């Protein structure tokens, strides 16, 4: 199953949106979105701030932020 993910974020006082279609497989959709967010952060030479995450029309921002802010295990 594929999901459509839209990530809205801020970089250098600019609002940016990146989107893509991703295969979910055995992962939860918030983990797929988080992997996409990690890729965006890695690709950007500037600091970025997550604003909103939409997955198939549903706002999953709190779930992705929770994963992003969780301490490493």
Phi and psi in radians as a Rosetta constraint file:
Dihedral C 1 N 2 CA 2 C 2 CIRCULARHARMONIC -1.814 0.35
Dihedral N 2 CA 2 C 2 N 3 CIRCULARHARMONIC 2.591 0.35
Dihedral C 2 N 3 CA 3 C 3 CIRCULARHARMONIC -2.182 0.35
Dihedral N 3 CA 3 C 3 N 4 CIRCULARHARMONIC 2.635 0.35
Dihedral C 3 N 4 CA 4 C 4 CIRCULARHARMONIC -1.763 0.35
Dihedral N 4 CA 4 C 4 N 5 CIRCULARHARMONIC 2.172 0.35
Dihedral C 4 N 5 CA 5 C 5 CIRCULARHARMONIC -2.095 0.35
Dihedral N 5 CA 5 C 5 N 6 CIRCULARHARMONIC 2.273 0.35
Dihedral C 5 N 6 CA 6 C 6 CIRCULARHARMONIC -2.058 0.35
Dihedral N 6 CA 6 C 6 N 7 CIRCULARHARMONIC 2.153 0.35
Dihedral C 6 N 7 CA 7 C 7 CIRCULARHARMONIC -2.017 0.35
Dihedral N 7 CA 7 C 7 N 8 CIRCULARHARMONIC 2.114 0.35
Dihedral C 7 N 8 CA 8 C 8 CIRCULARHARMONIC -1.780 0.35
Dihedral N 8 CA 8 C 8 N 9 CIRCULARHARMONIC 2.262 0.35
Dihedral C 8 N 9 CA 9 C 9 CIRCULARHARMONIC -2.589 0.35
Dihedral N 9 CA 9 C 9 N 10 CIRCULARHARMONIC 2.954 0.35
Dihedral C 9 N 10 CA 10 C 10 CIRCULARHARMONIC -2.039 0.35
Dihedral N 10 CA 10 C 10 N 11 CIRCULARHARMONIC 2.390 0.35
Dihedral C 10 N 11 CA 11 C 11 CIRCULARHARMONIC -2.525 0.35
Dihedral N 11 CA 11 C 11 N 12 CIRCULARHARMONIC 2.097 0.35
Dihedral C 11 N 12 CA 12 C 12 CIRCULARHARMONIC 0.904 0.35
Dihedral N 12 CA 12 C 12 N 13 CIRCULARHARMONIC 0.831 0.35
Dihedral C 12 N 13 CA 13 C 13 CIRCULARHARMONIC 1.098 0.35
Dihedral N 13 CA 13 C 13 N 14 CIRCULARHARMONIC 0.339 0.35
Dihedral C 13 N 14 CA 14 C 14 CIRCULARHARMONIC -1.985 0.35
Dihedral N 14 CA 14 C 14 N 15 CIRCULARHARMONIC 2.397 0.35
Dihedral C 14 N 15 CA 15 C 15 CIRCULARHARMONIC -1.599 0.35
Dihedral N 15 CA 15 C 15 N 16 CIRCULARHARMONIC 2.243 0.35
Dihedral C 15 N 16 CA 16 C 16 CIRCULARHARMONIC -2.275 0.35
Dihedral N 16 CA 16 C 16 N 17 CIRCULARHARMONIC 2.570 0.35
Dihedral C 16 N 17 CA 17 C 17 CIRCULARHARMONIC -2.246 0.35
Dihedral N 17 CA 17 C 17 N 18 CIRCULARHARMONIC 2.254 0.35
Dihedral C 17 N 18 CA 18 C 18 CIRCULARHARMONIC -2.080 0.35
Dihedral N 18 CA 18 C 18 N 19 CIRCULARHARMONIC 2.542 0.35
Dihedral C 18 N 19 CA 19 C 19 CIRCULARHARMONIC -2.474 0.35
Dihedral N 19 CA 19 C 19 N 20 CIRCULARHARMONIC 2.794 0.35
Dihedral C 19 N 20 CA 20 C 20 CIRCULARHARMONIC -2.943 0.35
Dihedral N 20 CA 20 C 20 N 21 CIRCULARHARMONIC 2.910 0.35
Dihedral C 20 N 21 CA 21 C 21 CIRCULARHARMONIC -1.933 0.35
Dihedral N 21 CA 21 C 21 N 22 CIRCULARHARMONIC 2.250 0.35
Dihedral C 21 N 22 CA 22 C 22 CIRCULARHARMONIC -2.284 0.35
Dihedral N 22 CA 22 C 22 N 23 CIRCULARHARMONIC 2.540 0.35
Dihedral C 22 N 23 CA 23 C 23 CIRCULARHARMONIC -1.403 0.35
Dihedral N 23 CA 23 C 23 N 24 CIRCULARHARMONIC 2.266 0.35
Dihedral C 23 N 24 CA 24 C 24 CIRCULARHARMONIC -1.483 0.35
Dihedral N 24 CA 24 C 24 N 25 CIRCULARHARMONIC -0.832 0.35
Dihedral C 24 N 25 CA 25 C 25 CIRCULARHARMONIC 1.079 0.35
Dihedral N 25 CA 25 C 25 N 26 CIRCULARHARMONIC -2.260 0.35
Dihedral C 25 N 26 CA 26 C 26 CIRCULARHARMONIC -1.599 0.35
Dihedral N 26 CA 26 C 26 N 27 CIRCULARHARMONIC -0.085 0.35
Dihedral C 26 N 27 CA 27 C 27 CIRCULARHARMONIC -1.420 0.35
Dihedral N 27 CA 27 C 27 N 28 CIRCULARHARMONIC 2.701 0.35
Dihedral C 27 N 28 CA 28 C 28 CIRCULARHARMONIC -1.355 0.35
Dihedral N 28 CA 28 C 28 N 29 CIRCULARHARMONIC 2.659 0.35
Dihedral C 28 N 29 CA 29 C 29 CIRCULARHARMONIC -1.091 0.35
Dihedral N 29 CA 29 C 29 N 30 CIRCULARHARMONIC -0.565 0.35
Dihedral C 29 N 30 CA 30 C 30 CIRCULARHARMONIC -1.186 0.35
Dihedral N 30 CA 30 C 30 N 31 CIRCULARHARMONIC -0.516 0.35
Dihedral C 30 N 31 CA 31 C 31 CIRCULARHARMONIC -1.294 0.35
Dihedral N 31 CA 31 C 31 N 32 CIRCULARHARMONIC -0.617 0.35
Dihedral C 31 N 32 CA 32 C 32 CIRCULARHARMONIC -1.135 0.35
Dihedral N 32 CA 32 C 32 N 33 CIRCULARHARMONIC -0.760 0.35
Dihedral C 32 N 33 CA 33 C 33 CIRCULARHARMONIC -1.115 0.35
Dihedral N 33 CA 33 C 33 N 34 CIRCULARHARMONIC -0.691 0.35
Dihedral C 33 N 34 CA 34 C 34 CIRCULARHARMONIC -1.128 0.35
Dihedral N 34 CA 34 C 34 N 35 CIRCULARHARMONIC -0.709 0.35
Dihedral C 34 N 35 CA 35 C 35 CIRCULARHARMONIC -1.056 0.35
Dihedral N 35 CA 35 C 35 N 36 CIRCULARHARMONIC -0.699 0.35
Dihedral C 35 N 36 CA 36 C 36 CIRCULARHARMONIC -1.116 0.35
Dihedral N 36 CA 36 C 36 N 37 CIRCULARHARMONIC -0.756 0.35
Dihedral C 36 N 37 CA 37 C 37 CIRCULARHARMONIC -1.092 0.35
Dihedral N 37 CA 37 C 37 N 38 CIRCULARHARMONIC -0.742 0.35
Dihedral C 37 N 38 CA 38 C 38 CIRCULARHARMONIC -1.048 0.35
Dihedral N 38 CA 38 C 38 N 39 CIRCULARHARMONIC -0.708 0.35
Dihedral C 38 N 39 CA 39 C 39 CIRCULARHARMONIC -1.118 0.35
Dihedral N 39 CA 39 C 39 N 40 CIRCULARHARMONIC -0.748 0.35
Dihedral C 39 N 40 CA 40 C 40 CIRCULARHARMONIC -1.062 0.35
Dihedral N 40 CA 40 C 40 N 41 CIRCULARHARMONIC -0.806 0.35
Dihedral C 40 N 41 CA 41 C 41 CIRCULARHARMONIC -1.083 0.35
Dihedral N 41 CA 41 C 41 N 42 CIRCULARHARMONIC -0.690 0.35
Dihedral C 41 N 42 CA 42 C 42 CIRCULARHARMONIC -1.183 0.35
Dihedral N 42 CA 42 C 42 N 43 CIRCULARHARMONIC -0.643 0.35
Dihedral C 42 N 43 CA 43 C 43 CIRCULARHARMONIC -1.322 0.35
Dihedral N 43 CA 43 C 43 N 44 CIRCULARHARMONIC -0.384 0.35
Dihedral C 43 N 44 CA 44 C 44 CIRCULARHARMONIC -1.524 0.35
Dihedral N 44 CA 44 C 44 N 45 CIRCULARHARMONIC 2.264 0.35
Dihedral C 44 N 45 CA 45 C 45 CIRCULARHARMONIC -1.359 0.35
Dihedral N 45 CA 45 C 45 N 46 CIRCULARHARMONIC -0.159 0.35
Dihedral C 45 N 46 CA 46 C 46 CIRCULARHARMONIC -1.971 0.35
Dihedral N 46 CA 46 C 46 N 47 CIRCULARHARMONIC 2.897 0.35
Dihedral C 46 N 47 CA 47 C 47 CIRCULARHARMONIC -1.266 0.35
Dihedral N 47 CA 47 C 47 N 48 CIRCULARHARMONIC 2.535 0.35
Dihedral C 47 N 48 CA 48 C 48 CIRCULARHARMONIC -2.213 0.35
Dihedral N 48 CA 48 C 48 N 49 CIRCULARHARMONIC 2.622 0.35
Dihedral C 48 N 49 CA 49 C 49 CIRCULARHARMONIC -2.212 0.35
Dihedral N 49 CA 49 C 49 N 50 CIRCULARHARMONIC 2.151 0.35
Dihedral C 49 N 50 CA 50 C 50 CIRCULARHARMONIC -1.211 0.35
Dihedral N 50 CA 50 C 50 N 51 CIRCULARHARMONIC 2.268 0.35
Dihedral C 50 N 51 CA 51 C 51 CIRCULARHARMONIC -1.860 0.35
Dihedral N 51 CA 51 C 51 N 52 CIRCULARHARMONIC -0.939 0.35
Dihedral C 51 N 52 CA 52 C 52 CIRCULARHARMONIC -2.676 0.35
Dihedral N 52 CA 52 C 52 N 53 CIRCULARHARMONIC 2.510 0.35
Dihedral C 52 N 53 CA 53 C 53 CIRCULARHARMONIC -2.206 0.35
Dihedral N 53 CA 53 C 53 N 54 CIRCULARHARMONIC 2.135 0.35
Dihedral C 53 N 54 CA 54 C 54 CIRCULARHARMONIC -2.023 0.35
Dihedral N 54 CA 54 C 54 N 55 CIRCULARHARMONIC 2.218 0.35
Dihedral C 54 N 55 CA 55 C 55 CIRCULARHARMONIC -2.135 0.35
Dihedral N 55 CA 55 C 55 N 56 CIRCULARHARMONIC 2.018 0.35
Dihedral C 55 N 56 CA 56 C 56 CIRCULARHARMONIC 0.843 0.35
Dihedral N 56 CA 56 C 56 N 57 CIRCULARHARMONIC 0.773 0.35
Dihedral C 56 N 57 CA 57 C 57 CIRCULARHARMONIC 1.462 0.35
Dihedral N 57 CA 57 C 57 N 58 CIRCULARHARMONIC -0.050 0.35
Dihedral C 57 N 58 CA 58 C 58 CIRCULARHARMONIC -1.909 0.35
Dihedral N 58 CA 58 C 58 N 59 CIRCULARHARMONIC 2.359 0.35
Dihedral C 58 N 59 CA 59 C 59 CIRCULARHARMONIC -1.338 0.35
Dihedral N 59 CA 59 C 59 N 60 CIRCULARHARMONIC 2.011 0.35
Dihedral C 59 N 60 CA 60 C 60 CIRCULARHARMONIC -2.048 0.35
Dihedral N 60 CA 60 C 60 N 61 CIRCULARHARMONIC 0.404 0.35
Dihedral C 60 N 61 CA 61 C 61 CIRCULARHARMONIC -0.935 0.35
Dihedral N 61 CA 61 C 61 N 62 CIRCULARHARMONIC -0.847 0.35
Dihedral C 61 N 62 CA 62 C 62 CIRCULARHARMONIC -1.038 0.35
Dihedral N 62 CA 62 C 62 N 63 CIRCULARHARMONIC -0.627 0.35
Dihedral C 62 N 63 CA 63 C 63 CIRCULARHARMONIC -1.167 0.35
Dihedral N 63 CA 63 C 63 N 64 CIRCULARHARMONIC -0.741 0.35
Dihedral C 63 N 64 CA 64 C 64 CIRCULARHARMONIC -1.220 0.35
Dihedral N 64 CA 64 C 64 N 65 CIRCULARHARMONIC -0.718 0.35
Dihedral C 64 N 65 CA 65 C 65 CIRCULARHARMONIC -1.109 0.35
Dihedral N 65 CA 65 C 65 N 66 CIRCULARHARMONIC -0.644 0.35
Dihedral C 65 N 66 CA 66 C 66 CIRCULARHARMONIC -1.081 0.35
Dihedral N 66 CA 66 C 66 N 67 CIRCULARHARMONIC -0.744 0.35
Dihedral C 66 N 67 CA 67 C 67 CIRCULARHARMONIC -1.167 0.35
Dihedral N 67 CA 67 C 67 N 68 CIRCULARHARMONIC -0.744 0.35
Dihedral C 67 N 68 CA 68 C 68 CIRCULARHARMONIC -1.117 0.35
Dihedral N 68 CA 68 C 68 N 69 CIRCULARHARMONIC -0.613 0.35
Dihedral C 68 N 69 CA 69 C 69 CIRCULARHARMONIC -1.602 0.35
Dihedral N 69 CA 69 C 69 N 70 CIRCULARHARMONIC -0.108 0.35
Dihedral C 69 N 70 CA 70 C 70 CIRCULARHARMONIC -1.197 0.35
Dihedral N 70 CA 70 C 70 N 71 CIRCULARHARMONIC 2.476 0.35
Dihedral C 70 N 71 CA 71 C 71 CIRCULARHARMONIC -1.176 0.35
Dihedral N 71 CA 71 C 71 N 72 CIRCULARHARMONIC 2.609 0.35
Dihedral C 71 N 72 CA 72 C 72 CIRCULARHARMONIC -1.166 0.35
Dihedral N 72 CA 72 C 72 N 73 CIRCULARHARMONIC 2.498 0.35
